[in-house]
């Protein structure tokens, strides 16, 4: 029992570190911009250096756990996360900071799949496993909600370097618990790493991100189209490599299902809108409304708070009605919340932002778990692990592109132009959600995404499995 409890706490700390490192920096943009004299377009790499490496390495990190053992990979993830956080806090140049953020992304990719793998090993009973993953998910959601507030408090006390330090003691405690309590595995020697696929995937994602970032210079800029061309070539090579690989990182057979492809695309578009607008409004509150970092963090509480609160409702709706209707309802609600933000400006009071932010949080809370259940319901049970990994990778990729593109829209120092860029970003985010709605209506039929079947005939077992699948995504927005 002691080993199980220790492993559960370590896993919860793992997802907390991943989410905290993503969220705490969202209120530091103005301070970083002033400290390093960088423009908005360069500033997006503070987020994207982390998210890009996390997205690109997520699947390979899972295979590393299969090959070398989840305990070893998890411990290494804690160690790398702690060292890179210290390096980010001590950075003397912006390039050093971005390098450390990239290393934090590598550490996050090692922590995320390994934490769930360890939970599965110490909780073989489905009901216990569902409860453990629920705790894991709650820890990640809490870190996501409190990250901006914690970041604001720390910046007020010690400036931007301090925002990277809270994860260090969490990593050290998690490392100690992992080495002391987590089960030691020998790993599976048969697990092969798809290095060619991994390299091509990283090149493709990086080039697409660079292309979105270069849009700040105008769509006729050669860098935009060179980035797009590299991405297209990389995508073609990736399809060929994966089709010929004996152990593909992304099995091509999964995408024979139109429903699964639509769910993946919708998940990417949801994060595109969500993380892109968090970036936009963090700068908006500090640059246009001249709010402090702490006040900016508090402005996001209605959205992150409703995300956590609505998760329980989303789980019950999915269990009762299936994922189709809650996903569509969530997209419609979120799009409505975003549209309200078009009527905000430099003098808009906080309460006016609180309402649409709350609505957006409620909508996203309905969409995210619904899409995870839909994803797992569209594949065979033996493919659920890789499908979940792909869904999370799609989500991270969408967030990267949203931040990059919206940063390009804000590439100006004039307040009036910044406000125009903000409204353009809001419209783009709304369009992304509308596109997601259309994709799901067209390709995701209720019969194609039934809830994952349980191997037991008891209702309690089935409800436990549904909760497990919901929990596996809620900590990884």
Rosetta blueprint (number, residue, H / E / L):
1 X L
2 X H
3 X H
4 X H
5 X H
6 X H
7 X H
8 X H
9 X H
10 X H
11 X H
12 X H
13 X H
14 X H
15 X H
16 X H
17 X H
18 X H
19 X H
20 X H
21 X H
22 X H
23 X H
24 X H
25 X H
26 X H
27 X H
28 X L
29 X H
30 X H
31 X H
32 X H
33 X H
34 X H
35 X H
36 X H
37 X L
38 X L
39 X L
40 X H
41 X H
42 X H
43 X H
44 X L
45 X H
46 X H
47 X H
48 X H
49 X H
50 X H
51 X H
52 X H
53 X H
54 X H
55 X H
56 X H
57 X H
58 X H
59 X H
60 X H
61 X H
62 X H
63 X H
64 X H
65 X H
66 X H
67 X H
68 X H
69 X L
70 X H
71 X H
72 X H
73 X H
74 X H
75 X H
76 X H
77 X H
78 X H
79 X H
80 X H
81 X H
82 X H
83 X H
84 X H
85 X H
86 X H
87 X H
88 X H
89 X H
90 X L
91 X L
92 X L
93 X L
94 X H
95 X H
96 X H
97 X H
98 X H
99 X H
100 X H
101 X H
102 X H
103 X H
104 X H
105 X H
106 X H
107 X H
108 X H
109 X H
110 X H
111 X H
112 X H
113 X H
114 X H
115 X H
116 X H
117 X H
118 X H
119 X H
120 X H
121 X H
122 X H
123 X L
124 X L
125 X L
126 X H
127 X H
128 X H
129 X H
130 X H
131 X H
132 X H
133 X H
134 X H
135 X H
136 X H
137 X H
138 X H
139 X H
140 X H
141 X H
142 X H
143 X H
144 X H
145 X H
146 X H
147 X H
148 X H
149 X H
150 X H
151 X H
152 X H
153 X H
154 X H
155 X H
156 X H
157 X H
158 X H
159 X L
160 X H
161 X H
162 X H
163 X H
164 X H
165 X L
166 X H
167 X H
168 X H
169 X H
170 X H
171 X H
172 X H
173 X H
174 X H
175 X H
176 X H
177 X H
178 X H
179 X H
180 X H
181 X H
182 X L
183 X L
184 X L
185 X L
186 X L
187 X L
188 X L
189 X L
190 X L
191 X L
192 X L
193 X L
194 X L
195 X H
196 X H
197 X H
198 X H
199 X H
200 X H
201 X H
202 X H
203 X H
204 X H
205 X H
206 X H
207 X H
208 X H
209 X H
210 X H
211 X H
212 X H
213 X H
214 X H
215 X H
216 X H
217 X H
218 X L
219 X L
220 X L
221 X L
222 X H
223 X H
224 X H
225 X H
226 X H
227 X H
228 X H
229 X H
230 X H
231 X H
232 X H
233 X H
234 X H
235 X H
236 X H
237 X H
238 X H
239 X H
240 X H
241 X H
242 X H
243 X H
244 X H
245 X L
246 X L
247 X L
248 X L
249 X L
250 X L
251 X L
252 X H
253 X H
254 X H
255 X H
256 X H
257 X L
258 X H
259 X H
260 X H
261 X H
262 X H
263 X H
264 X H
265 X H
266 X H
267 X H
268 X H
269 X H
270 X H
271 X H
272 X H
273 X H
274 X H
275 X H
276 X H
277 X H
278 X H
279 X H
280 X H
281 X H
282 X H
283 X H
284 X H
285 X H
286 X H
287 X H
288 X H
289 X L
290 X L
291 X L
292 X L
293 X H
294 X H
295 X H
296 X H
297 X H
298 X H
299 X H
300 X L
301 X H
302 X H
303 X H
304 X H
305 X H
306 X H
307 X H
308 X H
309 X H
310 X H
311 X H
312 X H
313 X H
314 X H
315 X H
316 X H
317 X H
318 X H
319 X H
320 X H
321 X H
322 X L
323 X H
324 X H
325 X H
326 X H
327 X H
328 X H
329 X H
330 X H
331 X H
332 X H
333 X H
334 X H
335 X H
336 X H
337 X H
338 X H
339 X H
340 X H
341 X H
342 X H
343 X H
344 X L
345 X L
346 X L
347 X L
348 X L
349 X L
350 X H
351 X H
352 X H
353 X H
354 X H
355 X H
356 X H
357 X H
358 X H
359 X H
360 X H
361 X H
362 X H
363 X H
364 X H
365 X H
366 X H
367 X H
368 X H
369 X H
370 X H
371 X H
372 X H
373 X H
374 X H
375 X H
376 X H
377 X H
378 X L
379 X L
380 X L
381 X H
382 X H
383 X H
384 X H
385 X H
386 X H
387 X H
388 X H
389 X H
390 X H
391 X H
392 X H
393 X H
394 X H
395 X H
396 X H
397 X H
398 X H
399 X H
400 X H
401 X H
402 X H
403 X H
404 X H
405 X H
406 X H
407 X H
408 X H
409 X H
410 X L
411 X L
412 X L
413 X L
414 X L
415 X H
416 X H
417 X H
418 X H
419 X H
420 X H
421 X H
422 X H
423 X H
424 X H
425 X H
426 X H
427 X H
428 X H
429 X H
430 X H
431 X H
432 X H
433 X H
434 X H
435 X H
436 X H
437 X H
438 X H
439 X H
440 X H
441 X H
442 X H
443 X H
444 X L
445 X L
446 X H
447 X H
448 X H
449 X H
450 X L
451 X L
452 X L
453 X L
454 X L
455 X L
456 X L
457 X L
458 X L
459 X H
460 X H
461 X H
462 X H
463 X H
464 X H
465 X H
466 X H
467 X H
468 X H
469 X H
470 X H
471 X H
472 X H
473 X H
474 X H
475 X L
476 X L
477 X L
